Amino acid sequence: MERTITKRDGTVEPFDINKIKLAIYESFNSIKERCNAKMIDEIIANMDFSAVVSVEDVQNQIEHALMKL
């Protein structure tokens, strides 16, 4: 079964880890902080994707992963 994610507008689309990586990069960039692939991989490694079903879940997972670093 293909993993999906529910977006904020209620639409459902296939789960794409690259979109999450890009969002992390862009959030660092928006506050003028440096971010490289290793940092993003560390954040991703601290996330639990079995619990991800919505964009809000992804956001919460990223926040928890950042606290662990």
C-alpha positions as CSV (number, residue, x, y, z in Angstrom):
1,M,0.0,0.0,0.0
2,E,1.3,3.4,-1.0
3,R,1.9,5.8,1.9
4,T,-0.1,9.1,1.6
5,I,-0.2,12.4,3.3
6,T,-3.1,14.7,3.9
7,K,-2.4,18.3,3.0
8,R,-3.7,21.3,4.9
9,D,-6.5,21.8,2.4
10,G,-7.7,18.2,2.9
11,T,-6.3,16.8,-0.3
12,V,-4.4,13.5,-0.2
13,E,-1.3,12.8,-2.2
14,P,1.6,10.3,-2.2
15,F,4.1,10.7,0.6
16,D,7.3,12.3,-0.8
17,I,10.4,12.5,1.5
18,N,12.0,15.0,-0.8
19,K,9.2,17.5,-0.2
20,I,9.9,17.2,3.5
21,K,13.6,17.7,3.0
22,L,13.0,20.8,0.8
23,A,10.6,22.2,3.4
24,I,13.3,21.8,6.1
25,Y,15.9,23.5,3.9
26,E,13.6,26.3,3.0
27,S,12.7,26.9,6.7
28,F,16.3,27.2,7.6
29,N,16.9,29.5,4.7
30,S,14.0,31.7,5.6
31,I,15.6,32.6,8.9
32,K,19.1,33.0,7.3
33,E,20.5,29.9,9.0
34,R,22.8,27.6,7.2
35,C,21.6,24.1,6.5
36,N,23.3,21.3,4.6
37,A,22.3,17.7,3.6
38,K,23.9,16.2,6.7
39,M,21.8,18.4,9.0
40,I,18.6,17.5,7.0
41,D,19.5,13.8,7.2
42,E,20.0,14.0,11.0
43,I,16.6,15.7,11.3
44,I,14.9,13.1,9.1
45,A,16.6,10.3,11.1
46,N,15.0,11.5,14.3
47,M,11.5,11.5,12.8
48,D,8.9,8.7,13.1
49,F,7.2,8.4,9.8
50,S,5.0,5.5,10.9
51,A,3.0,8.2,12.8
52,V,2.8,10.7,9.8
53,V,-0.6,11.1,8.2
54,S,-0.9,14.8,7.7
55,V,1.2,17.9,7.1
56,E,0.6,18.9,10.7
57,D,2.0,15.5,11.8
58,V,5.1,16.2,9.7
59,Q,5.5,19.6,11.2
60,N,5.2,18.2,14.7
61,Q,7.8,15.4,13.9
62,I,10.2,18.0,12.6
63,E,9.9,20.1,15.8
64,H,10.5,17.0,18.0
65,A,13.5,16.0,15.8
66,L,15.0,19.5,16.1
67,M,14.7,19.3,19.9
68,K,16.7,16.1,19.9
69,L,19.6,17.6,18.1
